[in-house]
Amino acid sequence: MTKLKLGPLPHDKPVKVTVELPAQLHRSLVDYGSLLSEPGNPPIDPVRLIVPMLERFIATDRGFAKARRAAS
């Protein structure tokens, strides 16, 4: 299996979000959802990937963490 930055997604209740994405980004999210899903299961809906990806991005952004510490 491909090693991805995101692990299994929690089974939280989905939250509806409206956002416009460039077509290429949407295709990438669809591909990512296919790779992240368990074999034999349908691909993960791209909408469910947005929040964990943003959380992961913010959690691993050292510049953001440093600026946040400096601001507090």
N, C-alpha and C positions, 0 to 999 in steps of 0.2 A: 504494500500500500504506500502511496505517496505521503511523505511527511509534510503536513500543512501546519501553518501557524495556529489555526483554530483547531480545537479538539471537539469532542462531541458537544452539541448544543444542549443547554438545559431545556427541560420540557415546561417552560414558562408559558403562561397565557400570552398569545401574540398581541401586540399593540399595533393598531392601524396607523400608518404614517404615509403621508402623501409627499412625494418628492419626484422631481424630474431627473432622470439619469441619462447621460449620453448613451447611445446605442451600444457602443463598444464596451463600456463599463457594465451594462446590463448583461451582455453576452459573457463577459468574464465572470460575473456573479453566478450566472446559470452554470457555467463550466465548473466553478468552484463548488457549487452546491452538488453537482454530480459527483465530483471527486470526494467530497466530504461524507456523502451518504454511505450507509452500510451496503455491501454488495447484495443485490437482489431487491433492495428497497428503492422507492422512487427518489429522485433527486430532491435535495432540500430547497425549499422556496427561497429565491434570492432575497426577499424581504427579510427573512429570518436571519440572514447573514450580516445585515448592515449594523445592527447594534453591537454584536460581539466583535465585529471588525473594528468599529470605532473605539470600543472599550479597550481592545488589545492595542490599538494604535496609541491611544492616550497613555495607557499604562506603561508602554515601552519607549515613550518619547522623553529622552533625558533632558532635552532643552526645555520642554514644557514643565517637567518636574522641578527643575532648577529654578525656573522663573516663578513657578507657583510657590516654592519655598521662600524665595526672596520677597515675594509680595505679601507673605503672611507674617 
